[in-house]
C-alpha cells in the first residue's frame, strides 16, 4: 500500500457539534476575563500537561499501549532546547537559532520515542507499563549523573522562548494562545490519525494483534510508528513546558512527574482525546488550590485518592462519569415521558413506581 | 543438570570456567598484573560480597512481587510501599519492645495482613482487569507514600541488629601478604553476611513450600491454569489471599532486613519497587528461580557498577534490562506464563 493511501486517507468525522463552538469561544475569550495568574499558571499549564497526556491517550486509547515514557520524551525535548539553544547556566547552550533548535529537539525526542516503542513493542499490557517505567527512570538517572551534556543534578535554567514578530512569547497572553494553538493542533492531529487508515489498523491491532498479523499487517511497525507520532506531540508539549518553566532539571523527568501524566490521562479518560485535557485541568486546579482544602503537604494524598476513586468507580475516567450521568438523565427523561403518557392513560400506579426507582 | 550440560555444552563450559576464575580470584593472593587490571583485591572482594548481599535483599523483595504476579497477573506497584511500611513498623516495634526479632515478626504479619486486605477489598472486585489493578496499586502507592511521610516525616531512621549480629567477621580470604610475611585477612560485617544467608534460606523455604506442600501444588496449578484450578473445587480466592499475604509479608520482612542493613527513608519505596521491577523483568515474571537469578545479576551489577564506573553505575542495571529484553523478552527464566 502506498504511504499516501495509508496515512492521508481518512474517513470523514462525525460532524460538527454546537457544544464545541461554546467551548471554543470560552477558550479564546478565557484570558479576557481571567487574571495573568489564571491565564498562565492555570490555563497554559493545563494545556501543556493535557497535550502530553494526550500523547499518552493516543497510544493507550488507539494502540492499547500504556507508556510511562511520554513525560520522558517531553523532558528530553525540553533538555535539547536548553542544550542546543541558550541557557544561563554556562553548560552547553550551543546558541542555535530557535527554529532549528525546536525542530531538532522535537525530531530527536520523537526518534527517542520510536526507540522506546521498539524496545517495548514485543511486550503487551502491563509489561509495557513496567518497561517504559524502567526506561523513564533510566533516563532520569542518566541526566542526573551526566554533567558534560545534561549538567547533572542542577539541570538548566534561563531557557527563554524567542521573541518573534515583536512578541515576547513568555508573556501570559501570547503564551496562552501559543499553548492553545498547539493543543488544538495536536487534538486535531489525533482525531485525524484515529480516522486514517493507519489509525484504523492501529485500533484493529489493539483489539486483535494476532488476526492483524495473519492478515499481513506489520504489527510492530504500526506500533513503533504510533510511538513516533505520539512522540512528536509529547515533544512539542515538552518544548512549551521548558519555555513555561524557564528551567529543566532531573526532577522534571522523575518518577513522580511521569506517574502524574498517567494519573492525568486516566482521571480524564482514555477513551476520547478530550479526556486528558479534562484531567489536566482538574489536576492543575487541585495542585494550586488543594492548599485551601487541606494542608499543602498532603497534595499527593488528594491526587492518589482521586485516582483511586476514579479507577474504582469509573474505569473510563471523568468523561465516562459525564457520559453515564448524561445517559441516566436522558433515560430518566424518557421514562418520565413514558410515565406521563401512562398517567394520561389512567395508570397512576406506574407513574409512582417509575419515577422513584 | 546432566540434561543441561548435554543441551548447552558450550554454556556449561563457560559457566565452569567463570566459576573457576572467580574461585581463583577469591582464594589466591593476587599477582601484580591482576591488581593492575582490577584494582586492589580488598575492593574487589568487598564489592563482590556487597553485590551478593544486595542481591539477597533484592531477592527478598522481588520474590513476593513475582509470586503475586505469577498467580494473579497482578503487577503490584505498591510493593515498594509495602517494603517501606514493613521497615517503619519493624522500627517502631523494635524500638518499643527492644527486640529486633519481634520487630521482624510483627512487620511480616502487619504487612501480610495489609496485603490480604488489599486483595480482599480491592483486587477481588476487578479480577481479570490487569490494567485497572495496576492503576489501583499506583494510587495506593501514592497515598501510602504520602501518609508515611506524614507519620514518620522525612528523617532517616536506622536501627541496630541484635548484638551477636553486630561487628565484622574475619573471612578466610587473604587480601595481601605484608612484607613481614604476615597475611592480612579481609573483614566483612556479619550482619550483611546474615542477610545473604537469610535470603538463601527464604529462597529454599519458598522452593520447598511451592514444590513439596499441598498448598504449594495448588499455587503452581493456579499459575499454570487458574480456571482449571477453581473448576477442580478449590477455593481460589483463599489461595489468592494467602499468596498475596505471603508476597506482601515478604516485602515487609525485607523492609526490616534491608532497613537494618542500610537505612529507612522516604523514597526507598520507589527504589525497591524499581529494583524488583528490573529483577523480575530480567529474571522472568512469575518465576521464583528467575527472581533469584535476576536479583543476583542486578545486585552484582549495581555494586560493581558503583565501584568501577561510579558515574554511570546506576544506568548499568537498566542497560542489562534492555539487553535481556532485546534478546529474551520473557526474561531469563520466564516462559511458563506465556504459554497460557
Interface residues (C-beta under 8 A of the other chain):
Chain A: X66 X119 X120 X122 X123 X125 X126 X127 X129 X130 X131 X133 X134 X135 X137 X138 X141 X142 X145 X146 X255 X259 X262 X263 X266 X297 X298 X299 X300 X301 X303 X304 X305 X307 X308 X311 X312 X315
Chain B: X73 X75 X122 X125 X129 X130 X131 X132 X134 X135 X136 X138 X139 X140 X141 X142 X143 X145 X146 X147 X149 X150 X270 X274 X277 X278 X281 X285 X311 X312 X314 X315 X318 X319 X321 X322 X325 X326 X329
